[in-house]
Amino acid sequence: MFCALGSDAGFLNLFATGRDWDIKAQLTRASIAAIEEIRAVLPAARIVKCEPAIHIAAQEDRPQDRDAAENYRLAQFQAIDMSTGRVAPELGGKPEYLDILGLNFYYNNEWIHNGATLYAFHPQYRPFHQLIGEFYQRYRRPVFVAETGIEGENRPGWLAYVSAEVRFAVESGVPVEGVCLYPILNHPGWLDERHCYNGIFDYADDSGRREIYQPLAHELNHQQAAFASSFDKFAAPKALA
């Protein structure tokens, strides 16, 4: 994500375009060096790498875009492939530099190449459990959903959808270890400072209290109970009020 926004789209520091490979290579070197230093002190440390799970499809009436769309889609694996030595082995990557795989998934992680967002009702949409399964089959590492969420009244429904897809993946044999809801707190928008209603808790009032968005809290409690009853490893923490 950092490379896409900072070295290709020019949105974040370095505010560059067309330099995504250069930055990925440099970050891979830095990551390898950091892992070696960590394990020199803590040999049992587990290394987690997080990436967006995406899907890109060509417009059905534009078959000439299929190769470009597929190449763009496959680029989601490039950073991990570099750090594990599957790509650019001269950087020093090794499979043991990846222990646990985190996936970030949002409503707009699937789209038509150079076009609109794909939604679940679209015939070219890929269910999330398929994306999870593809990452697992590629790297054979335990997986967790590192980020997921949405704004507004769709928050409970989105959590229900992602949770159902995770359970489907687990039942299919993929070792998904958990789901991280993002964010917990509503926050100002990155670009316009608007009030983003995407968390469980709202802004603090003058006395420091935060209002709970009850529909999402109830759905979270429901999903925690569903996971706990289905899989022993998903222990439900204390319910929100």
CYANA upper distance limits for C-alpha pairs under 8 A (distance plus 0.5 A):
  1 MET  CA      5 LEU  CA      6.64
  1 MET  CA     51 GLU  CA      7.60
  1 MET  CA     52 PRO  CA      7.66
  2 PHE  CA      6 GLY  CA      6.08
  2 PHE  CA      7 SER  CA      8.14
  2 PHE  CA     12 LEU  CA      8.08
  3 CYS  CA      7 SER  CA      5.61
  3 CYS  CA      8 ASP  CA      7.18
  3 CYS  CA     20 ASP  CA      5.96
  3 CYS  CA     23 ILE  CA      6.90
  3 CYS  CA     24 LYS  CA      6.92
  4 ALA  CA      8 ASP  CA      5.64
  4 ALA  CA      9 ALA  CA      6.55
  4 ALA  CA     20 ASP  CA      6.96
  5 LEU  CA      9 ALA  CA      5.39
  5 LEU  CA     10 GLY  CA      6.40
  5 LEU  CA     11 PHE  CA      5.55
  5 LEU  CA     12 LEU  CA      6.09
  5 LEU  CA     15 PHE  CA      8.36
  6 GLY  CA     10 GLY  CA      5.61
  6 GLY  CA     11 PHE  CA      6.00
  6 GLY  CA     12 LEU  CA      4.76
  6 GLY  CA     13 ASN  CA      5.60
  6 GLY  CA     14 LEU  CA      5.61
  6 GLY  CA     15 PHE  CA      5.62
  6 GLY  CA     16 ALA  CA      6.49
  6 GLY  CA     17 THR  CA      8.19
  7 SER  CA     12 LEU  CA      8.31
  7 SER  CA     13 ASN  CA      8.20
  7 SER  CA     14 LEU  CA      6.53
  7 SER  CA     15 PHE  CA      6.67
  7 SER  CA     16 ALA  CA      4.92
  7 SER  CA     17 THR  CA      5.63
  7 SER  CA     18 GLY  CA      6.96
  7 SER  CA     19 ARG  CA      5.59
  7 SER  CA     20 ASP  CA      5.42
  7 SER  CA     23 ILE  CA      7.27
  8 ASP  CA     15 PHE  CA      8.49
  8 ASP  CA     16 ALA  CA      6.38
  8 ASP  CA     17 THR  CA      4.41
  8 ASP  CA     18 GLY  CA      5.38
  8 ASP  CA     19 ARG  CA      6.36
  8 ASP  CA     20 ASP  CA      5.90
  9 ALA  CA     15 PHE  CA      7.99
  9 ALA  CA     16 ALA  CA      7.41
  9 ALA  CA     17 THR  CA      6.09
  9 ALA  CA     18 GLY  CA      8.46
 10 GLY  CA     14 LEU  CA      7.58
 10 GLY  CA     15 PHE  CA      4.40
 10 GLY  CA     16 ALA  CA      5.05
 10 GLY  CA     17 THR  CA      5.91
 11 PHE  CA     15 PHE  CA      6.12
 11 PHE  CA     16 ALA  CA      8.41
 19 ARG  CA     23 ILE  CA      6.84
 20 ASP  CA     24 LYS  CA      6.52
 21 TRP  CA     25 ALA  CA      6.58
 22 ASP  CA     26 GLN  CA      6.83
 23 ILE  CA     27 LEU  CA      6.52
 24 LYS  CA     28 THR  CA      6.47
 24 LYS  CA     79 ALA  CA      6.89
 25 ALA  CA     29 ARG  CA      6.88
 25 ALA  CA     82 MET  CA      8.10
 25 ALA  CA     91 LEU  CA      7.72
 26 GLN  CA     30 ALA  CA      6.81
 27 LEU  CA     31 SER  CA      6.45
 28 THR  CA     32 ILE  CA      6.65
 28 THR  CA     79 ALA  CA      7.89
 28 THR  CA     82 MET  CA      7.24
 28 THR  CA     83 SER  CA      6.17
 28 THR  CA     91 LEU  CA      7.71
 28 THR  CA     93 GLY  CA      8.30
 29 ARG  CA     33 ALA  CA      6.74
 29 ARG  CA     91 LEU  CA      6.78
 29 ARG  CA     92 GLY  CA      8.05
 30 ALA  CA     34 ALA  CA      6.61
 31 SER  CA     35 ILE  CA      6.62
 31 SER  CA     83 SER  CA      8.23
 32 ILE  CA     36 GLU  CA      6.73
 32 ILE  CA     83 SER  CA      7.65
 32 ILE  CA     92 GLY  CA      8.04
 32 ILE  CA     93 GLY  CA      7.55
 32 ILE  CA     97 TYR  CA      7.73
 33 ALA  CA     37 GLU  CA      6.83
 34 ALA  CA     38 ILE  CA      6.64
 35 ILE  CA     39 ARG  CA      6.60
 35 ILE  CA     47 ILE  CA      8.02
 35 ILE  CA     97 TYR  CA      7.68
 36 GLU  CA     40 ALA  CA      6.58
 37 GLU  CA     41 VAL  CA      7.25
 38 ILE  CA     42 LEU  CA      6.34
 38 ILE  CA     43 PRO  CA      7.94
 38 ILE  CA     45 ALA  CA      7.73
 39 ARG  CA     43 PRO  CA      4.70
 39 ARG  CA     44 ALA  CA      7.41
 39 ARG  CA     45 ALA  CA      6.70
 46 ARG  CA     99 ASP  CA      6.26
 46 ARG  CA    100 ILE  CA      7.72
 47 ILE  CA     97 TYR  CA      7.14
 47 ILE  CA     98 LEU  CA      6.17
 47 ILE  CA     99 ASP  CA      5.58
 47 ILE  CA    100 ILE  CA      6.72
 48 VAL  CA     98 LEU  CA      6.93
 48 VAL  CA     99 ASP  CA      6.51
 48 VAL  CA    100 ILE  CA      5.18
 48 VAL  CA    101 LEU  CA      6.22
 48 VAL  CA    102 GLY  CA      7.21
 49 LYS  CA     80 ILE  CA      8.10
 49 LYS  CA     98 LEU  CA      7.25
 49 LYS  CA    100 ILE  CA      7.10
 49 LYS  CA    101 LEU  CA      5.85
 49 LYS  CA    102 GLY  CA      6.34
 50 CYS  CA    101 LEU  CA      6.48
 50 CYS  CA    102 GLY  CA      4.64
 50 CYS  CA    103 LEU  CA      6.03
 50 CYS  CA    104 ASN  CA      7.54
 50 CYS  CA    146 ALA  CA      7.34
 51 GLU  CA     76 GLN  CA      7.90
 51 GLU  CA    102 GLY  CA      6.85
 51 GLU  CA    103 LEU  CA      5.76
 51 GLU  CA    104 ASN  CA      6.50
 52 PRO  CA     76 GLN  CA      7.59
 52 PRO  CA    103 LEU  CA      6.01
 52 PRO  CA    104 ASN  CA      4.93
 52 PRO  CA    105 PHE  CA      6.57
 52 PRO  CA    109 ASN  CA      8.12
 53 ALA  CA     76 GLN  CA      7.63
 53 ALA  CA    103 LEU  CA      6.28
 53 ALA  CA    104 ASN  CA      6.41
 53 ALA  CA    105 PHE  CA      6.27
 53 ALA  CA    109 ASN  CA      7.41
 53 ALA  CA    131 LEU  CA      6.93
 53 ALA  CA    132 ILE  CA      8.10
 54 ILE  CA     73 ARG  CA      7.35
 54 ILE  CA     76 GLN  CA      7.63
 54 ILE  CA    105 PHE  CA      7.95
 54 ILE  CA    109 ASN  CA      5.36
 54 ILE  CA    110 GLU  CA      5.98
 54 ILE  CA    131 LEU  CA      7.89
 55 HIS  CA     73 ARG  CA      6.40
 55 HIS  CA    109 ASN  CA      7.09
 55 HIS  CA    110 GLU  CA      5.10
 55 HIS  CA    111 TRP  CA      7.10
 55 HIS  CA    125 TYR  CA      8.29
 55 HIS  CA    126 ARG  CA      7.56
 55 HIS  CA    131 LEU  CA      8.35
 56 ILE  CA     69 ALA  CA      6.27
 56 ILE  CA     70 GLU  CA      7.35
 56 ILE  CA     72 TYR  CA      7.76
 56 ILE  CA     73 ARG  CA      5.98
 56 ILE  CA    110 GLU  CA      6.21
 56 ILE  CA    111 TRP  CA      5.65
 56 ILE  CA    112 ILE  CA      6.13
 56 ILE  CA    113 HIS  CA      6.42
 57 ALA  CA     66 ARG  CA      7.57
 57 ALA  CA     69 ALA  CA      6.18
 57 ALA  CA     70 GLU  CA      7.58
 57 ALA  CA    111 TRP  CA      7.04
 57 ALA  CA    112 ILE  CA      5.45
 57 ALA  CA    113 HIS  CA      6.27
 57 ALA  CA    124 GLN  CA      7.38
 58 ALA  CA     62 ARG  CA      7.01
 58 ALA  CA     63 PRO  CA      7.29
 58 ALA  CA     65 ASP  CA      5.93
 58 ALA  CA     66 ARG  CA      5.58
 58 ALA  CA     69 ALA  CA      6.20
 58 ALA  CA    112 ILE  CA      6.10
 58 ALA  CA    113 HIS  CA      5.76
 59 GLN  CA     63 PRO  CA      7.68
 59 GLN  CA     65 ASP  CA      7.85
 59 GLN  CA    112 ILE  CA      6.53
 59 GLN  CA    113 HIS  CA      7.40
 59 GLN  CA    115 GLY  CA      8.44
 62 ARG  CA     66 ARG  CA      8.08
 65 ASP  CA     69 ALA  CA      6.54
 65 ASP  CA    113 HIS  CA      7.89
 66 ARG  CA     70 GLU  CA      6.57
 67 ASP  CA     71 ASN  CA      6.55
 68 ALA  CA     72 TYR  CA      6.62
 68 ALA  CA    113 HIS  CA      8.42
 69 ALA  CA     73 ARG  CA      6.65
 69 ALA  CA    113 HIS  CA      6.02
 70 GLU  CA     74 LEU  CA      6.62
 71 ASN  CA     75 ALA  CA      6.80
 72 TYR  CA     76 GLN  CA      8.01
 74 LEU  CA     78 GLN  CA      7.82
 77 PHE  CA     81 ASP  CA      6.47
 78 GLN  CA     82 MET  CA      6.60
 78 GLN  CA     87 VAL  CA      7.87
 79 ALA  CA     83 SER  CA      6.89
 80 ILE  CA     84 THR  CA      6.56
 80 ILE  CA     98 LEU  CA      8.47
 81 ASP  CA     85 GLY  CA      6.53
 81 ASP  CA     86 ARG  CA      5.36
 81 ASP  CA     87 VAL  CA      5.80
 82 MET  CA     86 ARG  CA      6.52
 82 MET  CA     87 VAL  CA      5.26
 82 MET  CA     88 ALA  CA      6.31
 82 MET  CA     89 PRO  CA      7.51
 82 MET  CA     91 LEU  CA      7.89
 82 MET  CA     93 GLY  CA      6.56
 83 SER  CA     91 LEU  CA      8.34
 83 SER  CA     92 GLY  CA      8.07
 83 SER  CA     93 GLY  CA      4.91
 83 SER  CA     94 LYS  CA      6.94
 83 SER  CA     95 PRO  CA      8.16
 83 SER  CA     97 TYR  CA      7.13
 83 SER  CA     98 LEU  CA      8.27
 84 THR  CA     93 GLY  CA      5.03
 84 THR  CA     94 LYS  CA      4.69
 84 THR  CA     95 PRO  CA      4.81
 84 THR  CA     96 GLU  CA      7.54
 84 THR  CA     97 TYR  CA      6.54
 84 THR  CA     98 LEU  CA      7.26
 85 GLY  CA     89 PRO  CA      5.17
 85 GLY  CA     91 LEU  CA      8.12
 85 GLY  CA     92 GLY  CA      7.09
 85 GLY  CA     93 GLY  CA      4.46
 85 GLY  CA     94 LYS  CA      5.34
 85 GLY  CA     95 PRO  CA      7.10
 86 ARG  CA     93 GLY  CA      8.18
 88 ALA  CA     93 GLY  CA      8.46
 89 PRO  CA     93 GLY  CA      6.37
 93 GLY  CA     97 TYR  CA      7.62
 98 LEU  CA    141 ARG  CA      8.28
 99 ASP  CA    141 ARG  CA      6.79
 99 ASP  CA    142 PRO  CA      7.93
100 ILE  CA    141 ARG  CA      6.23
100 ILE  CA    142 PRO  CA      5.76
100 ILE  CA    143 VAL  CA      6.49
100 ILE  CA    144 PHE  CA      8.34
101 LEU  CA    141 ARG  CA      6.92
101 LEU  CA    142 PRO  CA      6.70
101 LEU  CA    143 VAL  CA      5.26
101 LEU  CA    144 PHE  CA      6.96
102 GLY  CA    143 VAL  CA      6.32
102 GLY  CA    144 PHE  CA      5.56
102 GLY  CA    145 VAL  CA      6.09
102 GLY  CA    146 ALA  CA      5.42
103 LEU  CA    132 ILE  CA      8.31
103 LEU  CA    143 VAL  CA      7.90
103 LEU  CA    144 PHE  CA      6.87
103 LEU  CA    145 VAL  CA      5.34
103 LEU  CA    146 ALA  CA      5.72
103 LEU  CA    147 GLU  CA      7.34
104 ASN  CA    145 VAL  CA      6.54
104 ASN  CA    146 ALA  CA      5.85
104 ASN  CA    147 GLU  CA      5.02
104 ASN  CA    148 THR  CA      6.56
105 PHE  CA    109 ASN  CA      6.73
105 PHE  CA    145 VAL  CA      7.95
105 PHE  CA    147 GLU  CA      6.74
105 PHE  CA    148 THR  CA      5.70
105 PHE  CA    149 GLY  CA      8.41
106 TYR  CA    147 GLU  CA      8.39
106 TYR  CA    148 THR  CA      5.98
106 TYR  CA    149 GLY  CA      6.67
106 TYR  CA    150 ILE  CA      7.42
107 TYR  CA    119 TYR  CA      7.85
107 TYR  CA    149 GLY  CA      8.46
107 TYR  CA    150 ILE  CA      7.48
108 ASN  CA    117 THR  CA      6.29
108 ASN  CA    118 LEU  CA      7.68
108 ASN  CA    119 TYR  CA      8.38
109 ASN  CA    117 THR  CA      8.27
110 GLU  CA    117 THR  CA      6.46
110 GLU  CA    118 LEU  CA      5.72
110 GLU  CA    119 TYR  CA      7.94
110 GLU  CA    125 TYR  CA      7.54
110 GLU  CA    126 ARG  CA      8.48
111 TRP  CA    115 GLY  CA      7.15
111 TRP  CA    116 ALA  CA      6.15
111 TRP  CA    117 THR  CA      4.60
111 TRP  CA    118 LEU  CA      5.09
112 ILE  CA    116 ALA  CA      5.97
112 ILE  CA    117 THR  CA      6.81
112 ILE  CA    118 LEU  CA      7.07
118 LEU  CA    122 HIS  CA      6.78
118 LEU  CA    124 GLN  CA      7.83
118 LEU  CA    125 TYR  CA      6.34
119 TYR  CA    125 TYR  CA      6.76
120 ALA  CA    125 TYR  CA      6.21
120 ALA  CA    126 ARG  CA      8.12
120 ALA  CA    127 PRO  CA      7.75
121 PHE  CA    125 TYR  CA      7.74
126 ARG  CA    130 GLN  CA      7.06
126 ARG  CA    131 LEU  CA      7.77
127 PRO  CA    131 LEU  CA      7.57
127 PRO  CA    165 GLU  CA      7.88
128 PHE  CA    132 ILE  CA      6.84
128 PHE  CA    162 VAL  CA      7.67
128 PHE  CA    165 GLU  CA      6.44
128 PHE  CA    166 VAL  CA      8.29
129 HIS  CA    133 GLY  CA      6.58
129 HIS  CA    165 GLU  CA      5.49
129 HIS  CA    166 VAL  CA      6.61
129 HIS  CA    168 PHE  CA      6.95
129 HIS  CA    169 ALA  CA      5.64
130 GLN  CA    134 GLU  CA      6.66
130 GLN  CA    169 ALA  CA      8.16
131 LEU  CA    135 PHE  CA      6.95
132 ILE  CA    136 TYR  CA      6.80
132 ILE  CA    143 VAL  CA      8.34
132 ILE  CA    169 ALA  CA      7.53
132 ILE  CA    174 VAL  CA      8.43
133 GLY  CA    137 GLN  CA      6.53
133 GLY  CA    169 ALA  CA      7.22
133 GLY  CA    174 VAL  CA      7.04
134 GLU  CA    138 ARG  CA      6.67
135 PHE  CA    139 TYR  CA      6.76
135 PHE  CA    140 ARG  CA      8.33
136 TYR  CA    140 ARG  CA      5.41
136 TYR  CA    141 ARG  CA      6.61
136 TYR  CA    142 PRO  CA      7.90
136 TYR  CA    143 VAL  CA      7.63
136 TYR  CA    174 VAL  CA      7.28
141 ARG  CA    175 PRO  CA      8.39
142 PRO  CA    174 VAL  CA      8.20
142 PRO  CA    175 PRO  CA      5.72
142 PRO  CA    176 VAL  CA      6.60
142 PRO  CA    177 GLU  CA      7.30
143 VAL  CA    174 VAL  CA      8.32
143 VAL  CA    175 PRO  CA      6.63
143 VAL  CA    176 VAL  CA      5.15
143 VAL  CA    177 GLU  CA      6.47
143 VAL  CA    178 GLY  CA      8.32
144 PHE  CA    176 VAL  CA      5.67
144 PHE  CA    177 GLU  CA      5.60
144 PHE  CA    178 GLY  CA      5.47
144 PHE  CA    179 VAL  CA      6.40
144 PHE  CA    180 CYS  CA      8.35
145 VAL  CA    176 VAL  CA      8.31
145 VAL  CA    178 GLY  CA      6.79
145 VAL  CA    179 VAL  CA      5.11
145 VAL  CA    180 CYS  CA      6.34
146 ALA  CA    179 VAL  CA      6.96
146 ALA  CA    180 CYS  CA      5.72
146 ALA  CA    181 LEU  CA      8.25
147 GLU  CA    179 VAL  CA      8.05
147 GLU  CA    180 CYS  CA      5.97
147 GLU  CA    181 LEU  CA      6.34
147 GLU  CA    182 TYR  CA      5.86
148 THR  CA    159 LEU  CA      8.38
148 THR  CA    162 VAL  CA      8.48
148 THR  CA    179 VAL  CA      8.50
148 THR  CA    180 CYS  CA      7.25
148 THR  CA    181 LEU  CA      5.85
148 THR  CA    182 TYR  CA      5.91
149 GLY  CA    155 ARG  CA      7.18
149 GLY  CA    158 TRP  CA      7.33
149 GLY  CA    159 LEU  CA      7.41
149 GLY  CA    181 LEU  CA      6.58
149 GLY  CA    182 TYR  CA      5.90
149 GLY  CA    183 PRO  CA      7.51
149 GLY  CA    198 ASN  CA      7.36
149 GLY  CA    199 GLY  CA      8.47
150 ILE  CA    154 ASN  CA      7.15
150 ILE  CA    155 ARG  CA      5.94
150 ILE  CA    158 TRP  CA      7.29
150 ILE  CA    198 ASN  CA      6.14
151 GLU  CA    155 ARG  CA      6.56
151 GLU  CA    196 CYS  CA      7.33
151 GLU  CA    197 TYR  CA      5.91
151 GLU  CA    198 ASN  CA      4.66
151 GLU  CA    199 GLY  CA      8.29
152 GLY  CA    197 TYR  CA      6.00
152 GLY  CA    198 ASN  CA      6.59
154 ASN  CA    158 TRP  CA      6.48
155 ARG  CA    159 LEU  CA      6.82
155 ARG  CA    198 ASN  CA      7.39
155 ARG  CA    216 LEU  CA      6.56
156 PRO  CA    160 ALA  CA      6.72
156 PRO  CA    215 PRO  CA      6.69
156 PRO  CA    216 LEU  CA      5.20
156 PRO  CA    219 GLU  CA      6.11
156 PRO  CA    220 LEU  CA      8.22
157 GLY  CA    161 TYR  CA      6.68
158 TRP  CA    162 VAL  CA      6.70
159 LEU  CA    163 SER  CA      6.45
159 LEU  CA    219 GLU  CA      7.86
159 LEU  CA    220 LEU  CA      7.97
160 ALA  CA    164 ALA  CA      6.58
160 ALA  CA    219 GLU  CA      7.62
160 ALA  CA    223 GLN  CA      7.65
161 TYR  CA    165 GLU  CA      6.75
162 VAL  CA    166 VAL  CA      6.67
163 SER  CA    167 ARG  CA      6.76
163 SER  CA    179 VAL  CA      8.18
163 SER  CA    223 GLN  CA      7.41
164 ALA  CA    168 PHE  CA      6.71
165 GLU  CA    169 ALA  CA      6.72
166 VAL  CA    170 VAL  CA      6.71
166 VAL  CA    176 VAL  CA      7.49
167 ARG  CA    171 GLU  CA      6.57
167 ARG  CA    227 PHE  CA      8.23
168 PHE  CA    172 SER  CA      6.70
169 ALA  CA    173 GLY  CA      7.08
169 ALA  CA    174 VAL  CA      5.99
169 ALA  CA    175 PRO  CA      8.47
169 ALA  CA    176 VAL  CA      7.83
170 VAL  CA    174 VAL  CA      5.31
170 VAL  CA    175 PRO  CA      6.37
170 VAL  CA    176 VAL  CA      6.45
177 GLU  CA    233 LYS  CA      8.14
177 GLU  CA    234 PHE  CA      8.20
178 GLY  CA    234 PHE  CA      7.61
182 TYR  CA    198 ASN  CA      8.45
182 TYR  CA    199 GLY  CA      7.45
183 PRO  CA    198 ASN  CA      7.11
183 PRO  CA    199 GLY  CA      5.54
183 PRO  CA    200 ILE  CA      8.17
184 ILE  CA    198 ASN  CA      8.38
184 ILE  CA    199 GLY  CA      5.03
184 ILE  CA    200 ILE  CA      5.72
184 ILE  CA    201 PHE  CA      6.73
185 LEU  CA    198 ASN  CA      7.98
185 LEU  CA    199 GLY  CA      5.13
185 LEU  CA    200 ILE  CA      6.49
185 LEU  CA    201 PHE  CA      5.35
185 LEU  CA    202 ASP  CA      6.39
185 LEU  CA    203 TYR  CA      7.74
186 ASN  CA    195 HIS  CA      7.69
186 ASN  CA    196 CYS  CA      6.10
186 ASN  CA    197 TYR  CA      5.81
186 ASN  CA    198 ASN  CA      6.08
186 ASN  CA    199 GLY  CA      5.21
186 ASN  CA    200 ILE  CA      7.72
186 ASN  CA    201 PHE  CA      6.71
186 ASN  CA    202 ASP  CA      5.58
186 ASN  CA    203 TYR  CA      6.83
187 HIS  CA    195 HIS  CA      6.59
187 HIS  CA    196 CYS  CA      5.91
187 HIS  CA    197 TYR  CA      7.90
187 HIS  CA    198 ASN  CA      8.46
187 HIS  CA    202 ASP  CA      8.43
187 HIS  CA    203 TYR  CA      7.88
188 PRO  CA    192 ASP  CA      8.15
188 PRO  CA    193 GLU  CA      5.00
188 PRO  CA    194 ARG  CA      5.67
188 PRO  CA    195 HIS  CA      5.44
188 PRO  CA    196 CYS  CA      6.29
189 GLY  CA    193 GLU  CA      4.85
189 GLY  CA    194 ARG  CA      5.38
189 GLY  CA    195 HIS  CA      6.85
189 GLY  CA    196 CYS  CA      6.46
197 TYR  CA    202 ASP  CA      7.95
199 GLY  CA    213 TYR  CA      8.21
200 ILE  CA    212 ILE  CA      6.18
200 ILE  CA    213 TYR  CA      5.71
200 ILE  CA    214 GLN  CA      8.20
200 ILE  CA    216 LEU  CA      6.83
200 ILE  CA    217 ALA  CA      6.92
201 PHE  CA    210 ARG  CA      6.23
201 PHE  CA    211 GLU  CA      6.17
201 PHE  CA    212 ILE  CA      5.21
201 PHE  CA    213 TYR  CA      6.70
202 ASP  CA    210 ARG  CA      5.91
202 ASP  CA    211 GLU  CA      5.93
202 ASP  CA    212 ILE  CA      7.07
202 ASP  CA    213 TYR  CA      7.97
203 TYR  CA    210 ARG  CA      6.37
203 TYR  CA    211 GLU  CA      8.06
204 ALA  CA    208 GLY  CA      5.39
204 ALA  CA    209 ARG  CA      5.64
204 ALA  CA    210 ARG  CA      5.08
204 ALA  CA    211 GLU  CA      8.12
205 ASP  CA    209 ARG  CA      5.96
205 ASP  CA    210 ARG  CA      6.92
212 ILE  CA    217 ALA  CA      7.74
213 TYR  CA    217 ALA  CA      6.80
214 GLN  CA    218 HIS  CA      6.42
215 PRO  CA    219 GLU  CA      6.76
216 LEU  CA    220 LEU  CA      6.51
217 ALA  CA    221 ASN  CA      6.72
217 ALA  CA    240 LEU  CA      6.78
217 ALA  CA    241 ALA  CA      8.46
218 HIS  CA    222 HIS  CA      6.66
218 HIS  CA    240 LEU  CA      8.30
219 GLU  CA    223 GLN  CA      6.59
220 LEU  CA    224 GLN  CA      6.58
221 ASN  CA    225 ALA  CA      6.75
221 ASN  CA    236 ALA  CA      8.41
221 ASN  CA    239 ALA  CA      6.25
221 ASN  CA    240 LEU  CA      7.61
222 HIS  CA    226 ALA  CA      6.66
223 GLN  CA    227 PHE  CA      6.58
224 GLN  CA    228 ALA  CA      6.57
224 GLN  CA    234 PHE  CA      7.94
224 GLN  CA    235 ALA  CA      7.83
224 GLN  CA    236 ALA  CA      5.36
224 GLN  CA    237 PRO  CA      7.99
225 ALA  CA    229 SER  CA      6.57
225 ALA  CA    236 ALA  CA      6.35
226 ALA  CA    230 SER  CA      6.69
227 PHE  CA    231 PHE  CA      6.25
227 PHE  CA    232 ASP  CA      8.45
227 PHE  CA    234 PHE  CA      5.96
227 PHE  CA    235 ALA  CA      7.92
227 PHE  CA    236 ALA  CA      8.02
228 ALA  CA    232 ASP  CA      6.32
228 ALA  CA    233 LYS  CA      7.70
228 ALA  CA    234 PHE  CA      5.29
228 ALA  CA    235 ALA  CA      5.50
228 ALA  CA    236 ALA  CA      6.20
